């Protein structure tokens, strides 16, 4: 009986520790913006570490943070900074705040159809378009045609970042069509000559990005590596991974160090995002 009780206790402890209790198994969940990059990281890393299995799923930054709080994922990808209320829920769940890693930079891009002759917009014009104040392309120098809005679901970090930094906290227009991911936005815009959407720089194939002016008197800036790294592109951001500090050891710690190493950051650039400055990388 004593041996049975000991076995049950061990089984319960293992179940509580989750996926990371088993060396070489890592679960990753969250941001759709980070999905293609996270999948590529996992693919390359597993190719060099045959005993490691990395499972990557999307769903949005909010979904990933909820999974972090519920301790159903090892790593949480997020395209926005975690909120104070979310940190507090982590503290309740596992008695400490999560460790934050900056893993890449992104120029959150504004996409239009490739046939759209428009090349640039001001930040205010983008905000007015997505809040519904501007409804026709002719009002921003384009053709006399209605604007179709494509946005993300509210669990998306890109949605929240765009709402805060571009819409200045105002709501998206009710006419905005909610898409399940950035790839879906790009696909919709590529087929709709009146379409406009937004998303990470790594998803641009099939549509074209606009240059953005901070205001009427500023130059139009493209979301290029140089412009994102020097901060001149108005809608740049960090991309993050969050982890419970209790799990940040062994294979998970090794993996996070590799992501932020020169090898991991080369993949960032290969995918279409922008690598961390040298001072933020792992040695």
C-alpha positions in Angstrom: 0.0 0.0 0.0 2.9 2.4 0.9 4.4 1.8 -2.6 1.1 2.5 -4.3 0.7 5.8 -2.4 4.2 6.8 -3.3 3.6 6.0 -7.0 0.4 8.1 -6.9 2.2 11.0 -5.4 4.9 10.9 -8.0 2.3 10.7 -10.8 0.5 13.7 -9.3 3.7 15.7 -9.1 4.6 14.9 -12.7 1.1 16.0 -13.9 1.4 19.2 -12.0 4.8 20.1 -13.6 3.3 19.9 -17.1 5.1 19.3 -20.4 8.4 20.9 -19.3 8.9 18.1 -16.7 9.9 15.8 -19.5 13.3 16.8 -20.8 13.2 17.8 -24.4 9.5 18.5 -24.7 8.5 22.2 -25.0 5.1 23.6 -25.7 4.7 27.1 -27.3 1.5 29.0 -27.7 0.2 32.5 -28.4 0.8 35.2 -31.0 -0.2 34.6 -34.6 2.2 37.3 -35.6 5.0 35.2 -34.1 3.7 31.9 -35.4 5.7 31.6 -38.6 8.9 32.6 -36.8 8.2 30.3 -33.8 7.6 27.4 -36.2 10.8 28.1 -38.0 12.8 28.4 -34.8 11.3 25.0 -33.7 12.1 23.4 -37.0 15.7 24.4 -37.1 16.3 23.7 -33.4 14.8 20.2 -33.6 16.8 19.5 -36.6 20.0 20.0 -34.5 18.6 18.5 -31.3 17.0 15.1 -32.2 15.7 14.4 -28.7 13.8 17.7 -28.4 10.2 18.0 -29.4 8.7 21.5 -29.7 5.0 22.0 -30.3 4.0 25.4 -31.6 0.4 26.7 -31.8 -1.1 30.2 -32.4 -4.4 31.6 -31.3 -3.4 35.1 -30.4 -1.3 36.8 -27.7 -4.2 36.8 -25.3 -4.8 33.1 -25.7 -1.1 32.5 -25.1 -1.0 34.6 -21.9 -4.1 32.8 -20.6 -2.4 29.4 -21.3 0.7 30.8 -19.4 -1.6 31.6 -16.4 -3.3 28.2 -16.6 0.1 26.5 -16.8 -0.9 24.7 -20.0 2.1 26.0 -22.0 5.8 26.4 -21.3 6.4 29.4 -23.5 3.9 32.2 -24.4 4.5 34.2 -27.6 3.1 37.7 -27.5 3.2 40.6 -30.0 2.5 43.0 -27.2 3.7 43.7 -23.7 1.9 41.8 -21.0 -0.6 43.9 -19.0 -0.4 44.5 -15.2 -3.7 42.6 -14.6 -2.3 39.6 -16.6 0.9 39.7 -14.5 -1.2 39.7 -11.3 -3.0 36.5 -12.5 0.4 34.9 -13.1 1.4 35.8 -9.6 -1.8 34.2 -8.3 -1.2 31.1 -10.4 2.5 30.4 -9.8 3.6 32.9 -7.1 5.8 35.2 -9.2 5.7 37.4 -12.3 6.7 35.7 -15.6 10.1 36.3 -17.1 9.9 38.5 -20.2 12.2 38.0 -23.1 12.4 40.3 -26.1 13.0 38.0 -29.1 12.7 40.2 -32.2 11.5 43.5 -33.5 8.6 44.1 -35.9 7.4 47.0 -38.1 3.7 46.6 -37.8 2.8 47.2 -41.4 -0.3 48.6 -43.1 -1.2 46.5 -46.2 -3.2 47.3 -49.3 -4.0 45.5 -52.5 -1.0 45.4 -54.9 -3.1 47.3 -57.5 -3.7 50.2 -55.2 -1.7 53.2 -56.5 -1.5 54.8 -53.0 2.0 54.7 -51.5 1.7 56.4 -48.2 -0.6 57.6 -45.4 -0.1 59.6 -42.2 -0.6 57.8 -38.9 -3.7 60.0 -38.3 -5.2 58.9 -41.7 -4.7 55.3 -40.9 -6.4 55.8 -37.6 -9.3 57.6 -39.3 -9.7 54.8 -41.8 -9.8 52.1 -39.2 -12.2 54.0 -37.0 -14.5 54.6 -39.9 -14.1 58.4 -40.2 -12.6 58.0 -43.7 -14.6 55.5 -45.9 -13.5 56.3 -49.4 -10.0 56.1 -50.9 -10.5 59.4 -52.7 -10.3 61.2 -49.3 -6.6 60.1 -48.9 -5.5 60.6 -52.5 -6.7 57.3 -53.9 -9.4 56.3 -56.4 -13.1 57.0 -55.8 -13.9 53.6 -54.3 -15.0 52.4 -50.9 -12.5 51.2 -48.3 -12.9 47.7 -47.0 -11.4 47.1 -43.5 -9.7 43.9 -42.4 -8.7 43.6 -38.7 -7.8 40.9 -36.1 -9.8 39.4 -33.3 -9.6 41.2 -29.9 -7.4 38.4 -28.5 -4.7 39.4 -30.9 -1.7 41.4 -29.6 -1.5 43.1 -33.0 -5.2 44.2 -32.5 -4.4 45.7 -29.1 -1.1 47.3 -30.2 -2.8 48.8 -33.2 -5.8 50.1 -31.2 -3.5 51.7 -28.6 -0.8 53.2 -30.8 -2.6 54.0 -34.1 -6.3 54.4 -33.1 -5.3 56.1 -29.8 -7.7 53.9 -27.9 -10.7 54.4 -30.1 -12.8 51.5 -31.3 -12.4 49.9 -34.7 -15.2 50.7 -37.1 -18.2 48.3 -36.9 -17.7 47.5 -40.6 -14.2 46.0 -40.0 -14.1 42.4 -40.9 -12.4 40.2 -38.2 -9.9 37.8 -39.6 -8.4 34.8 -37.7 -4.8 35.7 -38.3 -2.4 38.0 -40.2 -2.1 35.5 -43.1 -5.9 35.7 -43.5 -5.8 39.5 -43.6 -3.1 39.4 -46.3 -5.1 36.9 -48.3 -8.2 39.0 -48.1 -6.4 42.2 -49.0 -4.6 40.5 -51.9 -8.0 39.7 -53.4 -9.8 43.0 -52.6 -8.8 46.1 -54.5 -10.4 48.3 -51.9 -9.0 46.4 -49.0 -6.7 47.5 -46.2 -5.3 45.6 -43.2 -2.4 45.4 -40.8 0.0 42.9 -39.5 3.6 41.8 -38.9 6.3 42.6 -41.4 6.9 38.9 -42.0 3.5 38.3 -43.7 3.7 40.8 -46.6 3.7 38.4 -49.6 0.6 38.9 -51.7 -0.1 42.5 -50.8 2.0 45.7 -50.5 2.8 47.8 -47.4 2.4 51.6 -47.3 5.0 54.0 -46.1 3.8 55.8 -43.0 4.2 59.5 -42.0 4.2 60.3 -38.3 2.4 63.5 -39.2 1.8 65.8 -42.2 5.2 67.4 -41.9 7.2 64.2 -41.5 8.7 62.1 -44.2 7.0 58.8 -45.3 8.9 55.9 -43.8 8.9 52.3 -44.9 9.0 49.4 -42.4 12.5 48.3 -43.3 15.1 46.8 -41.0 17.1 50.1 -40.8 14.0 52.2 -40.1 12.7 49.8 -37.4 16.0 49.5 -35.7 16.6 53.2 -35.6 13.0 53.9 -34.5 12.0 56.2 -37.4 9.2 53.9 -38.6 6.2 55.0 -36.5 4.6 51.6 -35.7 7.5 49.5 -34.5 7.4 47.1 -31.6 9.2 44.3 -29.8 8.0 40.8 -30.0 8.1 38.8 -26.7 8.2 35.4 -25.1 7.0 35.0 -21.5 7.8 32.0 -19.3 7.2 30.9 -15.8 10.6 31.3 -14.0 10.2 27.9 -12.4 10.3 26.3 -15.9 13.1 28.5 -17.2 15.8 25.9 -16.8 17.2 22.9 -18.6 16.1 22.6 -22.2 13.7 25.5 -22.1 16.5 27.8 -20.9 18.9 26.5 -23.6 16.2 27.0 -26.2 15.5 30.6 -25.1 19.3 31.4 -25.2 19.5 29.9 -28.7 16.5 32.0 -29.9 18.3 35.2 -28.8 21.8 34.0 -30.1 23.2 35.1 -33.4 22.0 31.8 -34.9 18.4 32.3 -33.7 18.4 36.0 -34.7 19.5 35.1 -38.2 16.3 33.1 -38.6 14.4 36.2 -37.4 15.7 38.1 -40.5 15.2 35.1 -42.8 11.5 35.0 -41.9 11.1 38.8 -42.5 11.2 40.3 -39.0 14.1 42.2 -37.6 16.8 40.9 -35.2 17.5 42.2 -31.7 20.3 44.7 -31.2 23.5 43.1 -30.1 23.1 44.3 -26.5 19.8 42.4 -26.1 21.1 39.0 -27.4 22.4 36.0 -25.5 26.2 35.5 -25.6 
